[in-house]
Amino acid sequence: MRWLFAPRLAALGFSLRTTLASLLALAIAFWMELGQPQWAAMTAWIVAQGTRGESISKGYWRVIGTLAGITSAVALVAMTPQQPWLFFPLLATWVGLCTACGTLVHNFRSYAFVLTAYTCAIVAISAVDAQDQVFDIAVARGTYILLGVVCEMVVAMIFVPNVPERARKAIHEQLDRIIAQSVEAVRDILMGRSPPESDIHQILSMAIALNDRMEFSAIETGRGEPAVRNARGTLGQIARFTSRGVGMRSRLAATGHVPQGLSAALLNAVTDMLDRLPACLSDPASLIQLRQEVSALKLRCHADVERTLTIESALIVPQENLSPVLRDRVILQGTGLLLDELAHLLACYVGDPVEAIVSAQSRLVRPPNWRATWANGVRSGLAVLVGAMIWEITAWPQGAMFDMFVAVVCARFASFSNTVLASRTFLYGALWAVALSIVPVFLVMPITSDYPVLCLAISIPMVIGGLANRNPATAAMAASFVNFFPYMIGPENHGRIDEIQWLNTSLPLLCGLGFGVLIFRHVLPFSLSSFLSAFVHSSKRMLNRISRSDMRVEEPVWVGLLVENMEILIANGGRIAGQLMNDLLRGAFSLMTLGRNLMQARRMTADPDLPADARATMEAMFATLARHPAAMGDMRTTVTHALSRLMTLEREEPDAARAKITMIIGCLMIVATELGHSNTLIDYRKAIEDAVT
């Protein structure tokens, strides 16, 4: 309970200013004689976020979603006058379509789509028994939303000064933390003590999450602010550097060689430099010196590669008899690629204009999840339709309100990674709102109509709810509480909510939210087995696209696909044992490494200076892989055959061509090694059965 008795100053400030904004919106709604002023107070809490960028973005998209929702509601009611069983299928289809579209986008754009869905449901269902008043209901709804958004923004502008400067400082602090974690993980890999897969995933997940938040930082600092542009490029390079480090782990394993001689000395110098890197980020002079050191290490690496080409080596035959010189060169070239990524990372971090094109190409992305899109759309539409049927069969007087809240919860949480947990927590918050509304409804409002007394009675629960909203462990439940608490009070200018109205408001609210939880639990629920099957299938399909000459897969898309699926796995895999989860994540990282090295080999195959025989060998390999995307054993046979052929060609070529062929050999060695290992993710069925046994 530290969040309540000893709150952070930022949390206390958020709670007090949002409570003030909510009460201000409620007072203005009273003054304007609006019919349901509680919606204005609710909106102030809904759009309030931890940063100004988030609040402005959510407020903007809430207005957009509300306007789209009320427009579609008016159109829907106008199209189906006195035709309930044409109205409800059309409403369910629209809610499902908006929910599906919301799954395809991110941040508050997704919120705008789901808001369009349930705003349409709220307005249209509210007008079911008064269809000639649908326009008035829609205008009133839009007025509440606009009033709440404006009040929250005005109060926040007054009480949150120096937003741009604070945003820039936060960006640098977060970047420094992620860079330090990434560098530490890569350093440990080079030293032979690889961190757990969950730690590596956390780095990539943090980078993607912060990349999503850059949209809000751009609002706070200005869209032309270089800090945001540089941060986006830096985050992309962090992901590339981290995944390159994971690839270096596979490269060291593929050579079967403890680094000695040139590669050992270089790796020692690189690990020493990485150990000092985090401390240099906050000092511009040290950072300049560090970048010079990275450049010097790159030159040293290239020189060492050239030296290995002049050393007389033994006959190079298949992989099991690799010469020490070739092993050394493969490690050196991998280290050079790692240093290249680090140099780009630091250049993006300091805002080097030369890196503008590279940083734009490496920005992180979240690929669309079409399977979840379909499931969310069908589930939400079906929930609205079933809720309408329950209303029709039972003839419940509050059935309209029940179906309205079914639409709210099913649309709002459809795109969450763990829908059952999110909707259940939302229900618990509503229960607290219903319970604590007893005090103002039954004890305060019957004895006085003074607005200051009402403010005193409801501000204390609101402040507590705001503090809980800033505490991560209670944030989701608190968000539901502060949302529904003004709704349960039901303040009006010319009356008050009585016991019957309170009961008839709380019962459909809780029943609607509870029914939404049941829908998420039993209609197209999350299944670990089906998710893993889709994960493996989509990964294999993407590997097939990498191998095809007529398709192009960008590295950020490939990394984003795997990291996003790993996030879903972690969010919904609470019952998976720690070791099994780590093995599944290791399998995902194995696929990531495999795909990245196939991309690297594909790019090098297009090099015009690559010998014709080597190019023909690679094109034949990719053509075979494109025909057999699902057979991992066949893939390894194909890659091993190409690898053996390249090793023979490498011995026969001059030094300049040998270096290029060796780069491809290093990539194929990693691919063959990853394909040769048992992949728990690919064989997830057997792994889960063994774990259960």
PyMOL commands that set and color helices and strands:
alter all, ss='L'
color gray80, all
select helices_A, chain A and resi 2-5+9-31+38-47+52-79+84-104+108-126+131-159+163-190+197-221+226-255+261-280+284-310+319-321+324-350+353-361+370-394+399-412+419-436+438-444+451-469+475-489+499-522+528-547+555-572+578-605+612-627+632-652+655-676+684-692
alter helices_A, ss='H'
color red, helices_A
deselect
rebuild
show_as cartoon
